Amino acid sequence: MARELFSLLLLLLAWQMISMALAIDFIPDVASLIFGLTSDVLAEILFHCLISMVRVVIALFFGSFFGVCLGLIAGYHRGFDRILSPFIWVTYPFPKVILVPILLLIFGVGELSKFLLLALVSFYQLYITTRSACRDISLDYILAFQSFSTSKWQLFRHVLLPASLNAILTALKIGLQIAFALLFVTETYGTSQGIGYLVWDAFASFNYPLVYQASFIFCLQVWLLFKIVEWGESKFLLWQRK
């Protein structure tokens, strides 16, 4: 944590030096951004950040849930894998952003089209990673457990899921990054709420300080979300503690 904060301070210092050296309007100095962050501006930014965070967390939850569940089943059951995985591998390489017009035509410009796009991104990431991690589990562990219990649910709960958890959490962090990248695209149409809308609206009105202030605060929120996932790793992956 201390090293990350020190790195952040170095980045802010570099930003200040670049701003002073170039002296152009659209690269304001750090001091003006901090002192220009009034309570009203901060409240507006936090409101839009909260809307964006809720959209991502809900979409990521459902996409990850189905991705992990189906990934575990496909990793263990070869018959199910032969049915589902060909559809996954055919559609996975397509850039999901090209689905935006299609989702808009089918579901309209409301929240559902945004939710489905973000959930779809996380689903693919978690499904592929979970399936691969599950298939890499040694057969000896599975046979050893089956000698004590024949319950499939217990097998998934006590063997397959814990053995795949490290890969799942890593994929979750990657899925977070991709979801937040697409979030900006989804919030530039059909909405008046969200950090993507706020940043784009500020940019269109030449309010450059608000662009940087909103972007920086939202990045801090995303960073905190990543730290929560890392905290989960330290709690659930006890065998990896040093």
Secondary structure by P-SEA (a helix, b strand, c coil): caaaaaaaaaaaaaaaaaaaaacccccccaaaaaaaccaaaaaaaaaaaaaaaaaaaaaaaaaaaaaaaaaaaaaccaaaaaccaaaaaaacccccccaaaaaaaaccccaaaaaaaaaaaaaaaaaaaaaaaaaaccaaaaaaaaaacccaaaaaaccccccaaaaaaaaaaaaaaaaaaaccccccccccccaaaaaaaaaaacaaaaaaaaaaaaaaaaaaaaaaaaaaaaaaaccccc
